[in-house]
């Protein structure tokens, strides 16, 4: 079984990385087997119509096949369109629906891509600097909203120990945060963080020209191509959003009284 990048006639966007040592990520078969073994056999099939049960039953036969496909994808910095497609199923958040915001989009994504993403995510986490913003709590291992609340309270109480002091807090919530990610800028930031150019280009290709459709009951909409944001339901999306915003750190120092 072989996969070859299709000739679509469109320009393949890549980052300029002259003079930077680049060794494409190579995934061993053992790592692919571990990723496939974590598949939920009850997981519903995504747009590729490959259910989790099929991957589990045929794991021994498919592990080497997917290892070749994954490594070819990483070497060429190309992600097959069929595995970066999404089917959105809108479910109502409440009994009475009055507008589109009353629906929660549930994405169905290819299971084989989830396995691939877990492998790439592990590699990215191992290679990014440990000196990222210490006050970034979302989507980071061994951190939670409780840690964020405790850090804010500790900082405020420590400041209030001084005489004639007060605290002001500004809380900001991003609407559709994942949709704000600009793929090309994200790839440039990943390059700055020290990731290999080939992997940065792989991420860029992963986030662009994605196919998306909506399914309601037994009816499916037409397919739209999406090239912005990080896709909901994909394993890499939370980490990529965190890395896209890693340099949004506090720049205003306290004013002496």
VOKOL-104175 format. One line per 3 residues: number of its first residue (from 1); their letters; for each residue x negated, y, z of N, C-alpha, C, O. Coordinates in Angstrom, 2 decimals, decimal comma. Layout:
<atoms>
NUM = a = X Y Z X Y Z X Y Z X Y Z | ...
</atoms>
This chain:
<atoms>
1 = xxx = -0,86 -1,19 0,00 0,00 0,00 0,00 -0,89 1,23 0,00 -1,75 1,39 0,87 | -0,68 2,09 -0,96 -1,50 3,29 -1,07 -0,61 4,52 -1,18 0,51 4,46 -1,70 | -1,13 5,62 -0,69 -0,44 6,89 -0,85 -1,38 7,87 -1,51 -2,54 7,99 -1,12
4 = xxx = -0,88 8,56 -2,50 -1,67 9,56 -3,20 -0,91 10,87 -3,19 0,30 10,90 -3,41 | -1,62 11,95 -2,92 -0,96 13,25 -2,88 -0,34 13,57 -4,24 -1,01 13,45 -5,27 | 0,94 13,96 -4,24 1,60 14,24 -5,51 1,10 15,53 -6,13 0,70 16,46 -5,42
7 = xxx = 1,13 15,59 -7,43 0,76 16,80 -8,14 2,03 17,61 -8,38 2,75 17,38 -9,36 | 2,30 18,56 -7,48 3,54 19,33 -7,55 3,41 20,58 -8,41 4,40 21,25 -8,70 | 2,19 20,89 -8,82 2,00 22,10 -9,60 1,87 23,34 -8,75 1,64 24,43 -9,26
10 = xxx = 2,04 23,18 -7,40 1,93 24,31 -6,50 0,53 24,37 -5,90 -0,14 23,35 -5,73 | 0,11 25,58 -5,60 -1,22 25,77 -5,03 -1,26 25,23 -3,61 -0,39 25,53 -2,79 | -2,27 24,43 -3,31 -2,44 23,87 -1,97 -3,20 24,90 -1,13 -4,38 25,14 -1,36
13 = xxx = -2,51 25,49 -0,15 -3,10 26,54 0,66 -4,07 25,95 1,68 -3,74 24,99 2,38 | -5,26 26,55 1,75 -6,26 26,11 2,72 -6,97 27,33 3,28 -6,91 28,42 2,72 | -7,64 27,12 4,40 -8,41 28,19 5,01 -9,81 28,25 4,40 -10,38 27,22 4,05
16 = xxx = -10,33 29,45 4,29 -11,72 29,61 3,84 -12,62 29,29 5,02 -12,52 29,91 6,08 | -13,52 28,32 4,84 -14,35 27,89 5,98 -15,79 27,63 5,53 -16,42 26,68 6,01 | -16,30 28,45 4,62 -17,66 28,25 4,14 -18,66 28,38 5,29 -18,53 29,26 6,15
19 = xxx = -19,65 27,51 5,29 -20,70 27,60 6,29 -20,35 26,94 7,61 -21,17 26,94 8,53 | -19,14 26,37 7,73 -18,73 25,72 8,97 -18,83 24,21 8,79 -18,27 23,65 7,85 | -19,54 23,56 9,70 -19,68 22,10 9,63 -18,31 21,46 9,81 -17,59 21,76 10,77
22 = xxx = -17,95 20,58 8,89 -16,61 19,99 8,92 -16,70 18,48 8,75 -17,17 17,97 7,73 | -16,24 17,77 9,77 -16,14 16,32 9,70 -14,69 15,94 9,95 -14,21 16,08 11,07 | -13,99 15,45 8,93 -12,58 15,11 9,09 -12,38 14,08 10,20 -13,20 13,18 10,39
25 = xxx = -11,29 14,22 10,91 -10,94 13,28 11,97 -10,71 11,90 11,38 -9,97 11,75 10,40 | -11,34 10,89 11,96 -11,15 9,50 11,54 -10,45 8,74 12,65 -10,91 8,73 13,80 | -9,34 8,11 12,32 -8,53 7,41 13,32 -8,79 5,91 13,24 -8,59 5,32 12,19
28 = xxx = -9,22 5,28 14,33 -9,44 3,83 14,32 -8,13 3,07 14,37 -7,12 3,57 14,87 | -8,15 1,86 13,85 -6,94 1,04 13,82 -6,39 0,77 15,21 -5,18 0,71 15,40 | -7,28 0,60 16,19 -6,83 0,31 17,56 -5,98 1,45 18,12 -5,01 1,20 18,82
31 = xxx = -6,36 2,69 17,79 -5,60 3,85 18,28 -4,22 3,91 17,62 -3,24 4,28 18,26 | -4,16 3,53 16,35 -2,88 3,51 15,65 -1,98 2,44 16,25 -0,78 2,65 16,41 | -2,55 1,30 16,58 -1,76 0,22 17,19 -1,16 0,66 18,52 -0,01 0,35 18,82
34 = xxx = -1,94 1,37 19,30 -1,45 1,85 20,59 -0,30 2,83 20,39 0,71 2,77 21,09 | -0,45 3,74 19,42 0,59 4,73 19,14 1,87 4,06 18,66 2,96 4,42 19,08 | 1,73 3,08 17,77 2,91 2,37 17,26 3,57 1,54 18,35 4,79 1,40 18,37
37 = xxx = 2,77 1,00 19,26 3,31 0,16 20,33 4,18 0,98 21,30 5,03 0,42 21,99 | 3,96 2,28 21,35 4,75 3,14 22,23 6,09 3,53 21,62 6,88 4,25 22,23 | 6,36 3,06 20,41 7,61 3,39 19,73 8,80 2,79 20,47 8,76 1,63 20,89
40 = xxx = 9,84 3,58 20,61 11,09 3,10 21,19 11,84 2,29 20,13 12,24 2,84 19,10 | 12,02 1,01 20,38 12,67 0,14 19,39 14,13 0,52 19,15 14,71 0,13 18,14 | 14,72 1,28 20,09 16,11 1,69 19,94 16,24 3,06 19,25 17,34 3,56 19,03
43 = xxx = 15,09 3,65 18,91 15,10 4,98 18,31 15,75 4,96 16,94 15,44 4,11 16,10 | 16,67 5,92 16,72 17,34 6,00 15,42 16,36 6,43 14,34 15,45 7,22 14,59 | 16,56 5,92 13,16 15,68 6,25 12,04 15,83 7,71 11,65 16,91 8,29 11,77
46 = xxx = 14,74 8,30 11,18 14,77 9,66 10,68 15,12 9,68 9,21 15,68 8,71 8,70 | 14,80 10,77 8,51 15,11 10,88 7,08 14,45 9,81 6,22 14,89 9,55 5,10 | 13,39 9,19 6,73 12,71 8,14 5,94 13,40 6,78 6,07 13,02 5,82 5,40
49 = xxx = 14,42 6,71 6,94 15,22 5,48 7,13 14,41 4,30 7,67 14,78 3,15 7,44 | 13,31 4,57 8,37 12,52 3,51 9,00 12,83 3,51 10,50 12,38 4,41 11,21 | 13,58 2,54 11,00 13,95 2,52 12,43 12,79 2,07 13,31 11,85 1,43 12,84
52 = xxx = 12,88 2,40 14,57 11,83 2,01 15,51 11,68 0,51 15,63 10,57 0,01 15,83 | 12,78 -0,22 15,51 12,72 -1,68 15,64 11,85 -2,29 14,54 11,10 -3,24 14,80 | 11,94 -1,76 13,33 11,13 -2,29 12,23 9,65 -2,11 12,49 8,85 -2,99 12,18
55 = xxx = 9,28 -0,98 13,08 7,87 -0,73 13,38 7,36 -1,68 14,46 6,23 -2,15 14,40 | 8,20 -1,94 15,45 7,79 -2,83 16,54 7,66 -4,27 16,07 6,70 -4,96 16,42 | 8,63 -4,73 15,28 8,62 -6,12 14,81 7,45 -6,38 13,87 6,84 -7,45 13,90
58 = xxx = 7,14 -5,38 13,04 6,09 -5,55 12,01 4,80 -4,83 12,38 4,01 -4,48 11,50 | 4,58 -4,61 13,66 3,43 -3,83 14,10 2,11 -4,41 13,59 1,27 -3,67 13,09 | 1,92 -5,70 13,72 0,66 -6,32 13,31 0,39 -6,14 11,82 -0,75 -5,93 11,41
61 = xxx = 1,45 -6,23 11,02 1,30 -6,11 9,57 1,12 -4,66 9,12 0,48 -4,39 8,11 | 1,71 -3,72 9,89 1,73 -2,32 9,44 0,61 -1,47 10,03 0,32 -0,40 9,49 | -0,02 -1,91 11,10 -1,01 -1,07 11,78 -2,14 -0,64 10,85 -2,48 0,54 10,78
64 = xxx = -2,73 -1,58 10,13 -3,83 -1,24 9,22 -3,35 -0,40 8,04 -4,09 0,46 7,55 | -2,12 -0,64 7,60 -1,56 0,14 6,50 -1,43 1,60 6,90 -1,85 2,50 6,17 | -0,85 1,84 8,08 -0,68 3,22 8,53 -2,01 3,85 8,91 -2,17 5,07 8,80
67 = xxx = -2,97 3,06 9,34 -4,31 3,60 9,61 -4,91 4,19 8,33 -5,48 5,28 8,36 | -4,78 3,47 7,23 -5,29 3,97 5,94 -4,55 5,24 5,52 -5,16 6,19 5,05 | -3,23 5,24 5,69 -2,43 6,40 5,30 -2,78 7,61 6,16 -2,97 8,71 5,64
70 = xxx = -2,88 7,41 7,47 -3,22 8,51 8,37 -4,59 9,10 8,04 -4,75 10,32 7,98 | -5,57 8,24 7,83 -6,93 8,72 7,54 -7,01 9,43 6,19 -7,73 10,41 6,04 | -6,27 8,93 5,21 -6,24 9,60 3,91 -5,60 10,97 4,03 -6,05 11,94 3,42
73 = xxx = -4,55 11,05 4,83 -3,89 12,33 5,07 -4,83 13,32 5,73 -4,88 14,49 5,33 | -5,59 12,87 6,73 -6,52 13,76 7,43 -7,68 14,17 6,54 -8,13 15,32 6,60 | -8,18 13,27 5,72 -9,30 13,57 4,84 -8,92 14,60 3,79 -9,68 15,52 3,49
76 = xxx = -7,72 14,45 3,21 -7,26 15,35 2,16 -6,55 16,58 2,72 -6,22 17,50 1,98 | -6,31 16,60 4,04 -5,56 17,69 4,67 -4,19 17,87 4,02 -3,74 18,99 3,78 | -3,55 16,75 3,75 -2,23 16,74 3,13 -1,31 15,81 3,91 -1,70 14,69 4,27
79 = xxx = -0,10 16,27 4,17 0,90 15,45 4,86 2,01 15,12 3,87 2,61 16,03 3,30 | 2,29 13,84 3,65 3,35 13,47 2,70 4,67 14,15 3,06 5,06 14,17 4,23 | 5,34 14,68 2,07 6,59 15,40 2,30 7,63 14,53 2,99 8,41 15,03 3,80
82 = xxx = 7,64 13,25 2,67 8,67 12,36 3,21 8,57 12,19 4,72 9,57 11,84 5,36 | 7,40 12,43 5,32 7,27 12,25 6,76 7,27 13,57 7,53 7,16 13,55 8,76 | 7,39 14,69 6,85 7,53 15,96 7,56 8,89 16,59 7,25 9,04 17,82 7,27
85 = xxx = 9,86 15,74 6,96 11,23 16,19 6,71 12,07 15,98 7,96 11,74 15,14 8,81 | 13,15 16,73 8,07 14,00 16,69 9,26 15,47 16,70 8,87 15,88 17,41 7,95 | 16,25 15,90 9,58 17,71 15,97 9,47 18,25 16,54 10,77 18,02 15,98 11,84
88 = xxx = 18,97 17,64 10,68 19,52 18,31 11,86 20,96 17,88 12,07 21,78 17,95 11,15 | 21,27 17,43 13,28 22,65 17,09 13,65 23,12 18,09 14,70 22,64 18,04 15,83 | 24,05 18,99 14,36 24,53 19,98 15,34 25,55 19,36 16,29 26,55 18,79 15,85
91 = xxx = 25,30 19,48 17,59 26,23 18,99 18,60 26,73 20,17 19,43 25,94 21,03 19,81 | 28,03 20,23 19,71 28,57 21,35 20,48 28,06 21,36 21,91 27,99 20,31 22,56 | 27,72 22,55 22,41 27,25 22,68 23,79 28,41 22,65 24,77 28,23 22,31 25,94
94 = xxx = 29,61 23,02 24,31 30,77 23,05 25,18 32,00 22,62 24,40 31,93 22,42 23,18 | 33,12 22,48 25,10 34,33 21,95 24,46 34,88 22,86 23,38 35,29 22,40 22,32 | 34,87 24,17 23,64 35,40 25,13 22,68 34,25 25,81 21,94 33,41 26,46 22,56
97 = xxx = 34,22 25,65 20,64 33,16 26,23 19,81 33,71 27,44 19,07 34,70 27,34 18,36 | 33,05 28,59 19,25 33,51 29,82 18,60 32,49 30,40 17,62 32,84 31,22 16,77 | 31,22 29,98 17,74 30,19 30,50 16,84 29,08 29,46 16,71 29,07 28,46 17,42
100 = xxx = 28,15 29,72 15,81 27,06 28,78 15,56 26,15 28,59 16,78 25,56 27,53 16,96 | 26,06 29,63 17,62 25,22 29,53 18,80 25,77 28,55 19,83 25,08 28,18 20,78 | 27,03 28,12 19,63 27,63 27,14 20,54 27,22 25,71 20,20 27,66 24,76 20,85
103 = xxx = 26,38 25,57 19,17 25,89 24,24 18,79 24,43 24,07 19,21 23,65 25,02 19,19 | 24,08 22,86 19,59 22,69 22,53 19,89 22,15 21,65 18,75 22,68 20,57 18,51 | 21,12 22,12 18,06 20,58 21,32 16,94 19,76 20,13 17,43 18,78 20,31 18,15
106 = xxx = 20,16 18,93 17,05 19,43 17,72 17,41 18,69 17,23 16,17 19,33 16,79 15,21 | 17,36 17,30 16,16 16,60 16,91 14,97 16,28 15,42 14,94 15,91 14,83 15,95 | 16,44 14,82 13,77 15,98 13,45 13,53 14,75 13,54 12,65 14,80 14,06 11,54
109 = xxx = 13,63 13,03 13,15 12,37 13,11 12,42 11,81 11,70 12,22 12,14 10,79 12,97 | 10,96 11,51 11,21 10,38 10,19 10,96 9,57 9,68 12,14 8,71 10,39 12,67 | 9,84 8,46 12,56 9,15 7,88 13,71 7,67 7,68 13,41 6,82 7,85 14,29
112 = xxx = 7,34 7,31 12,17 5,93 7,09 11,83 5,13 8,38 11,97 3,94 8,35 12,27 | 5,80 9,53 11,76 5,12 10,81 11,91 4,90 11,13 13,38 3,89 11,72 13,74 | 5,85 10,75 14,23 5,69 10,97 15,66 4,44 10,24 16,17 3,68 10,78 16,97
115 = xxx = 4,24 9,01 15,70 3,04 8,26 16,09 1,78 8,98 15,62 0,80 9,08 16,37 | 1,81 9,47 14,40 0,67 10,19 13,83 0,40 11,46 14,63 -0,75 11,77 14,93 | 1,45 12,17 14,98 1,30 13,42 15,73 0,67 13,18 17,10 -0,16 13,97 17,55
118 = xxx = 1,07 12,10 17,76 0,50 11,81 19,08 -1,01 11,62 19,00 -1,75 12,05 19,89 | -1,46 10,99 17,93 -2,90 10,78 17,74 -3,60 12,12 17,52 -4,64 12,39 18,13 | -3,04 12,95 16,65 -3,63 14,26 16,37 -3,59 15,14 17,62 -4,55 15,85 17,90
121 = xxx = -2,49 15,08 18,36 -2,35 15,89 19,56 -3,42 15,54 20,59 -4,00 16,43 21,22 | -3,69 14,25 20,77 -4,72 13,82 21,71 -6,09 14,37 21,30 -6,87 14,80 22,15 | -6,36 14,34 20,00 -7,64 14,86 19,50 -7,75 16,37 19,75 -8,79 16,85 20,18
124 = xxx = -6,67 17,10 19,48 -6,70 18,55 19,68 -6,93 18,88 21,15 -7,74 19,75 21,47 | -6,22 18,19 22,04 -6,36 18,46 23,47 -7,78 18,20 23,96 -8,28 18,89 24,84 | -8,42 17,18 23,38 -9,79 16,85 23,80 -10,81 17,88 23,31 -11,90 17,97 23,87
127 = xxx = -10,46 18,64 22,29 -11,45 19,51 21,65 -11,21 21,00 21,83 -12,05 21,81 21,43 | -10,08 21,39 22,40 -9,87 22,82 22,64 -10,58 23,23 23,92 -10,77 22,39 24,81 | -10,98 24,49 24,04 -11,69 24,95 25,24 -10,83 24,78 26,49 -9,61 24,89 26,44
130 = xxx = -11,48 24,52 27,61 -10,75 24,41 28,87 -10,50 25,78 29,50 -9,85 25,88 30,54 | -11,02 26,83 28,86 -10,92 28,17 29,42 -9,74 28,95 28,86 -9,76 30,18 28,86 | -8,70 28,26 28,37 -7,52 28,96 27,89 -6,83 29,66 29,06 -7,13 29,38 30,22
133 = xxx = -5,90 30,56 28,75 -5,22 31,36 29,76 -4,76 30,48 30,94 -3,93 29,60 30,76 | -5,30 30,72 32,14 -4,92 29,90 33,30 -3,47 30,10 33,72 -2,92 29,29 34,47 | -2,84 31,17 33,23 -1,45 31,44 33,58 -0,47 30,94 32,52 0,70 31,31 32,53
136 = xxx = -0,96 30,10 31,62 -0,07 29,45 30,65 0,38 28,12 31,25 -0,43 27,20 31,41 | 1,65 28,02 31,57 2,16 26,82 32,23 3,01 25,95 31,32 3,12 24,74 31,54 | 3,61 26,54 30,31 4,51 25,78 29,44 3,73 24,83 28,54 2,69 25,20 27,99
139 = xxx = 4,23 23,61 28,39 3,70 22,63 27,44 2,25 22,26 27,71 1,52 21,88 26,79 | 1,83 22,38 28,97 0,47 21,97 29,32 0,53 20,84 30,33 1,38 20,80 31,21 | -0,41 19,90 30,17 -0,41 18,71 31,00 -0,60 19,06 32,47 -1,41 19,92 32,81
142 = xxx = 0,16 18,38 33,33 0,10 18,54 34,79 0,49 19,95 35,24 0,04 20,41 36,29 | 1,31 20,63 34,44 1,81 21,95 34,83 3,32 21,98 34,62 3,86 21,26 33,78 | 4,00 22,84 35,40 5,45 22,89 35,32 5,94 24,29 35,64 5,15 25,18 35,96
145 = xxx = 7,26 24,48 35,55 7,85 25,78 35,89 7,65 26,08 37,37 7,55 27,25 37,75 | 7,60 25,05 38,20 7,36 25,27 39,63 5,99 25,89 39,86 5,84 26,76 40,72 | 5,00 25,46 39,10 3,67 26,05 39,21 3,69 27,53 38,82 3,04 28,35 39,45
148 = xxx = 4,46 27,85 37,78 4,56 29,24 37,34 5,20 30,11 38,41 4,73 31,21 38,70 | 6,29 29,61 39,02 6,97 30,35 40,08 6,05 30,54 41,28 5,96 31,63 41,84 | 5,36 29,48 41,68 4,46 29,56 42,83 3,32 30,54 42,58 2,93 31,28 43,49
151 = xxx = 2,78 30,55 41,36 1,69 31,47 41,03 2,17 32,91 41,09 1,46 33,78 41,59 | 3,38 33,17 40,58 3,93 34,53 40,60 4,18 35,00 42,04 3,85 36,13 42,39 | 4,77 34,12 42,86 5,05 34,48 44,25 3,76 34,72 45,02 3,65 35,68 45,79
154 = xxx = 2,77 33,85 44,82 1,49 34,00 45,52 0,81 35,32 45,15 0,30 36,02 46,01 | 0,82 35,65 43,85 0,20 36,90 43,41 0,91 38,10 44,01 0,28 39,06 44,45 | 2,26 38,05 44,02 3,03 39,17 44,56 2,80 39,34 46,06 2,57 40,45 46,53
157 = xxx = 2,86 38,24 46,80 2,70 38,33 48,26 1,29 38,77 48,63 1,11 39,52 49,59 | 0,29 38,31 47,89 -1,08 38,73 48,15 -1,23 40,23 47,94 -1,89 40,91 48,73 | -0,61 40,75 46,88 -0,67 42,19 46,60 0,05 42,99 47,68 -0,40 44,08 48,05
160 = xxx = 1,16 42,46 48,19 1,96 43,19 49,17 1,33 43,22 50,55 1,82 43,92 51,44 | 0,25 42,48 50,74 -0,45 42,53 52,02 -1,14 43,87 52,24 -1,46 44,23 53,37 | -1,38 44,60 51,16 -1,99 45,92 51,27 -1,00 46,96 51,75 0,21 46,74 51,70
163 = xxx = -1,50 48,07 52,22 -0,63 49,15 52,69 -0,02 49,91 51,53 -0,65 50,12 50,50 | 1,23 50,32 51,71 1,93 51,17 50,73 1,85 50,58 49,32 1,48 51,26 48,37 | 2,21 49,31 49,21 2,18 48,64 47,90 3,57 48,16 47,52 4,44 48,00 48,38
166 = xxx = 3,77 47,94 46,26 5,03 47,38 45,77 4,73 46,55 44,53 3,64 46,63 43,95 | 5,68 45,76 44,14 5,51 44,85 43,01 6,66 45,04 42,03 7,82 45,11 42,42 | 6,32 45,12 40,77 7,32 45,12 39,70 7,04 43,91 38,80 5,90 43,65 38,43
169 = xxx = 8,09 43,19 38,45 7,94 42,03 37,57 8,82 42,21 36,34 9,98 42,60 36,44 | 8,25 41,91 35,20 8,99 41,97 33,94 9,07 40,55 33,37 8,05 39,91 33,13 | 10,29 40,07 33,17 10,51 38,73 32,62 11,00 38,85 31,18 11,99 39,54 30,91
172 = xxx = 10,33 38,18 30,28 10,67 38,23 28,86 10,92 36,82 28,36 10,16 35,90 28,64 | 11,99 36,67 27,62 12,33 35,36 27,05 12,32 35,47 25,53 13,04 36,30 24,97 | 11,53 34,65 24,87 11,49 34,64 23,42 12,71 33,89 22,88 12,99 32,77 23,30
175 = xxx = 13,40 34,51 21,97 14,52 33,84 21,31 13,99 33,01 20,15 13,28 33,52 19,29 | 14,35 31,71 20,13 13,86 30,79 19,08 12,34 30,89 18,96 11,80 31,17 17,89 | 11,67 30,66 20,08 10,22 30,88 20,16 9,45 30,12 19,09 8,55 30,67 18,46
178 = xxx = 9,79 28,85 18,87 9,05 28,05 17,90 9,14 28,63 16,49 8,24 28,43 15,67 | 10,23 29,34 16,21 10,40 29,90 14,86 9,51 31,11 14,61 9,41 31,57 13,47 | 8,87 31,63 15,66 8,03 32,82 15,49 6,61 32,48 15,03 5,85 33,38 14,69
181 = xxx = 6,27 31,21 15,01 4,91 30,81 14,64 4,69 31,00 13,14 5,49 30,54 12,32 | 3,60 31,66 12,79 3,21 31,86 11,39 2,09 30,85 11,10 0,98 31,00 11,62 | 2,35 29,84 10,27 1,40 28,74 10,08 -0,02 29,16 9,74 -0,98 28,63 10,30
184 = xxx = -0,18 30,12 8,81 -1,53 30,49 8,39 -2,30 31,15 9,53 -3,49 30,90 9,71 | -1,62 31,99 10,31 -2,29 32,62 11,44 -2,62 31,58 12,52 -3,67 31,66 13,17 | -1,73 30,63 12,71 -2,00 29,56 13,68 -3,25 28,79 13,28 -4,10 28,51 14,13
187 = xxx = -3,38 28,45 12,01 -4,55 27,70 11,54 -5,83 28,49 11,75 -6,87 27,92 12,09 | -5,76 29,80 11,54 -6,94 30,64 11,77 -7,32 30,64 13,25 -8,50 30,64 13,59 | -6,32 30,65 14,12 -6,60 30,62 15,55 -7,21 29,28 15,96 -8,12 29,23 16,79
190 = xxx = -6,70 28,21 15,38 -7,26 26,89 15,68 -8,72 26,81 15,26 -9,54 26,19 15,94 | -9,05 27,44 14,13 -10,44 27,48 13,67 -11,30 28,26 14,66 -12,43 27,87 14,95 | -10,75 29,35 15,19 -11,46 30,16 16,18 -11,69 29,37 17,47 -12,70 29,56 18,15
193 = xxx = -10,75 28,49 17,79 -10,88 27,68 19,00 -11,88 26,54 18,85 -12,17 25,83 19,81 | -12,40 26,36 17,64 -13,45 25,36 17,43 -13,00 24,07 16,79 -13,79 23,13 16,71 | -11,76 23,98 16,33 -11,32 22,77 15,66 -11,89 22,72 14,25 -12,16 23,75 13,64
196 = xxx = -12,07 21,52 13,73 -12,66 21,34 12,40 -11,76 21,97 11,34 -10,54 21,89 11,43 | -12,36 22,61 10,31 -11,56 23,22 9,24 -10,59 22,24 8,59 -9,47 22,62 8,25 | -11,01 21,00 8,40 -10,12 20,02 7,77 -8,87 19,78 8,61 -7,78 19,63 8,06
199 = xxx = -9,02 19,76 9,94 -7,86 19,57 10,81 -6,98 20,82 10,81 -5,76 20,72 10,86 | -7,61 22,00 10,77 -6,84 23,24 10,69 -6,02 23,29 9,41 -4,87 23,71 9,42 | -6,63 22,85 8,31 -5,90 22,80 7,04 -4,81 21,74 7,07 -3,76 21,90 6,44
202 = xxx = -5,04 20,66 7,79 -4,01 19,62 7,93 -2,80 20,19 8,66 -1,66 19,95 8,26 | -3,05 20,94 9,73 -1,95 21,58 10,48 -1,21 22,56 9,59 0,02 22,62 9,62 | -1,95 23,33 8,80 -1,33 24,29 7,89 -0,42 23,58 6,90 0,70 24,04 6,64
205 = xxx = -0,88 22,47 6,35 -0,06 21,72 5,40 1,12 21,07 6,09 2,21 20,98 5,51 | 0,93 20,62 7,31 1,99 20,00 8,09 3,15 20,96 8,33 4,31 20,54 8,35 | 2,84 22,24 8,51 3,86 23,22 8,85 4,51 23,89 7,64 5,51 24,58 7,80
208 = xxx = 3,97 23,70 6,47 4,52 24,36 5,28 5,21 23,37 4,36 4,90 22,17 4,34 | 6,16 23,90 3,60 6,91 23,10 2,62 7,58 21,89 3,27 7,55 20,78 2,72 | 8,18 22,10 4,44 8,93 21,04 5,11 10,36 20,99 4,56 10,95 22,03 4,27
211 = xxx = 10,89 19,80 4,44 12,25 19,62 3,94 13,20 19,46 5,12 12,92 18,73 6,07 | 14,34 20,14 5,03 15,29 20,12 6,14 16,72 20,09 5,61 17,05 20,79 4,65 | 17,55 19,27 6,23 18,97 19,20 5,86 19,80 19,07 7,13 19,26 18,79 8,20
214 = xxx = 21,10 19,29 7,01 22,02 19,21 8,15 23,05 18,13 7,88 23,59 18,03 6,78 | 23,30 17,31 8,90 24,27 16,23 8,76 25,38 16,39 9,78 25,13 16,48 10,98 | 26,61 16,41 9,29 27,79 16,48 10,16 28,69 15,31 9,79 29,23 15,26 8,68
217 = xxx = 28,84 14,37 10,70 29,61 13,17 10,38 28,91 12,37 9,29 27,74 12,02 9,41 | 29,65 12,09 8,22 29,05 11,35 7,10 28,70 12,27 5,94 28,47 11,81 4,82 | 28,65 13,56 6,22 28,31 14,54 5,18 26,96 15,17 5,47 26,65 15,53 6,61
220 = xxx = 26,16 15,28 4,43 24,82 15,87 4,55 24,69 17,04 3,60 25,09 16,96 2,44 | 24,12 18,13 4,10 23,96 19,34 3,28 22,86 19,15 2,25 22,18 18,12 2,22 | 22,70 20,16 1,42 21,58 20,18 0,50 20,28 20,38 1,27 20,29 20,76 2,44
223 = xxx = 19,17 20,13 0,61 17,86 20,22 1,25 17,28 21,62 1,09 17,31 22,18 -0,01 | 16,76 22,17 2,18 16,08 23,46 2,15 14,61 23,25 2,49 14,25 22,38 3,28 | 13,77 24,07 1,88 12,33 24,03 2,16 11,99 25,11 3,18 12,36 26,28 3,00
226 = xxx = 11,29 24,73 4,24 10,94 25,65 5,32 9,42 25,71 5,44 8,75 24,68 5,46 | 8,88 26,93 5,53 7,42 27,10 5,62 7,03 28,04 6,75 5,92 28,58 6,74 | 7,92 28,25 7,71 7,60 29,09 8,86 7,97 28,36 10,14 8,79 27,44 10,13
229 = xxx = 7,35 28,78 11,24 7,67 28,19 12,52 7,10 26,79 12,68 6,49 26,23 11,77 | 7,31 26,24 13,88 6,97 24,85 14,15 8,27 24,08 14,28 9,18 24,54 14,96 | 8,39 22,93 13,65 9,67 22,24 13,57 10,14 21,66 14,91 9,35 21,07 15,65
232 = xxx = 11,42 21,85 15,21 11,99 21,26 16,41 11,99 19,74 16,29 12,21 19,19 15,21 | 11,73 19,09 17,40 11,77 17,64 17,42 10,46 16,97 17,08 10,33 15,75 17,24 | 9,48 17,73 16,61 8,18 17,15 16,29 7,28 17,20 17,53 7,34 18,14 18,31
235 = xxx = 6,46 16,18 17,69 5,62 16,04 18,87 4,64 17,19 19,03 4,40 17,65 20,14 | 4,07 17,66 17,94 3,02 18,68 17,99 3,54 20,09 18,26 2,76 20,95 18,67 | 4,81 20,34 18,04 5,34 21,70 18,08 5,06 22,44 19,38 4,59 23,58 19,32
238 = xxx = 5,33 21,87 20,57 5,05 22,60 21,81 3,58 22,99 21,96 3,28 24,12 22,34 | 2,68 22,06 21,66 1,25 22,36 21,78 0,83 23,44 20,79 0,08 24,34 21,15 | 1,30 23,36 19,57 0,93 24,35 18,56 1,45 25,73 18,93 0,77 26,73 18,70
241 = xxx = 2,64 25,80 19,51 3,16 27,10 19,94 2,29 27,67 21,06 2,00 28,87 21,07 | 1,88 26,83 21,98 1,01 27,28 23,07 -0,31 27,82 22,54 -0,79 28,85 23,02 | -0,89 27,15 21,57 -2,16 27,60 21,00 -1,97 28,86 20,15 -2,89 29,67 20,04
244 = xxx = -0,80 29,02 19,55 -0,52 30,22 18,77 -0,47 31,45 19,67 -0,83 32,55 19,24 | -0,04 31,28 20,91 0,12 32,41 21,83 -0,96 32,46 22,90 -0,84 33,21 23,87 | -2,02 31,66 22,75 -3,02 31,55 23,82 -3,72 32,87 24,10 -4,17 33,10 25,23
247 = xxx = -3,81 33,75 23,10 -4,53 35,02 23,29 -3,60 36,14 23,73 -4,02 37,30 23,78 | -2,35 35,82 24,04 -1,42 36,84 24,58 -1,62 36,91 26,09 -0,79 36,41 26,86 | -2,70 37,52 26,50 -3,03 37,58 27,92 -2,87 39,01 28,42 -2,80 39,96 27,63
250 = xxx = -2,81 39,15 29,72 -2,63 40,47 30,32 -3,82 41,36 30,02 -4,98 40,96 30,16 | -3,54 42,59 29,58 -4,60 43,54 29,27 -4,51 44,79 30,13 -5,41 45,62 30,12 | -3,40 44,94 30,88 -3,22 46,12 31,72 -3,70 45,83 33,13 -3,13 44,99 33,82
253 = xxx = -4,73 46,52 33,56 -5,25 46,33 34,91 -4,46 47,19 35,90 -3,93 48,24 35,54 | -4,38 46,73 37,16 -3,66 47,52 38,17 -4,25 48,92 38,30 -5,47 49,09 38,25 | -3,39 49,91 38,47 -3,83 51,29 38,61 -4,10 51,59 40,09 -3,21 51,43 40,91
256 = xx = -5,31 52,02 40,44 -5,62 52,32 41,84 -4,73 53,45 42,36 -4,46 54,42 41,64 | -4,30 53,32 43,59 -3,47 54,36 44,19 -4,36 55,40 44,88 -3,85 56,36 45,45
</atoms>
